[in-house]
Amino acid sequence: MKKLKIFLLILLIILLATAGTLLYFFKFKEYDVADEEVAQIIEDPYTIEMPDGTTITVDANGDVVDLDDNASAPVTEGTSTEGTATDGSKREGMTSGNKVPSPTTSDSNTNTIEPSRKPTVGSIKKKYVPVLENLQSQADNKLNSLVSHAKKEYDDKKTNGESISYSYFYTKYVGTANELEALTDVVFVGVINAVEKDLVANGYDKSYSQNLVDDYNAKKKARKDSLLNKVMGL
């Protein structure tokens, strides 16, 4: 029994030492990972066009550097707007000439304006599908560029006979992927906020956007797992 306890104690010490070494190499050891090409992938901003024509641009620091709000543009005579009347109220179909949709005549010969049909939850979310697909495409392009660069660096080191440090590749490229993920999240939050406002404005609960969030998180995890597998498989 005493020998068994000694064996288990030695085994525990080995496991702790191994775990500590791995934690050191993957978390605490500092590597020189400065790379202009990798930095350029990060610095290349995200630019997303929203359904209402506004453009969101997010830089490498996660800051919105350009917000082109077409809805606030001044109305000039002869220019059709999607809803800003001269008194500042929202009226779909209004123009600068104060024209309104052609009235319809009821059976009582009274002129009435046909009310616009209320959009459904599905139609509201559908407007933002191309926006999210565009964001997904930009994120994938950045990640593919990162993977290509990692493979090129690995091949170059191997060709030149340099030692291959897997912890170096992990630290450099997974760390960069985390930065990209954070930037993508900033844009996504902006899009989801717009979806929720659109839902609420039409009388729906903002929770109807949850499936878009779930889908985004699933794709984000798939991207991260893909990069990790590729980097660790070099």
Secondary structure by P-SEA (a helix, b strand, c coil): caaaaaaaaaaaaaaaaaaaaaaaaacccccccccaaaaaaaabbbbbbccccbbbbbcccccccccccccccccccccccccccccccccccccccccccbbbbcccccccccccccccaaaaaaaaaaaaaaaaaaaaaaaaaaaaaaaaaaaaaaaacccccaaaaaacaaaaaaaaaaaaaaaaaaaaaaaaaaaaaaccccccaaaaaaaaaaaaaaaaaaaaaaaaac
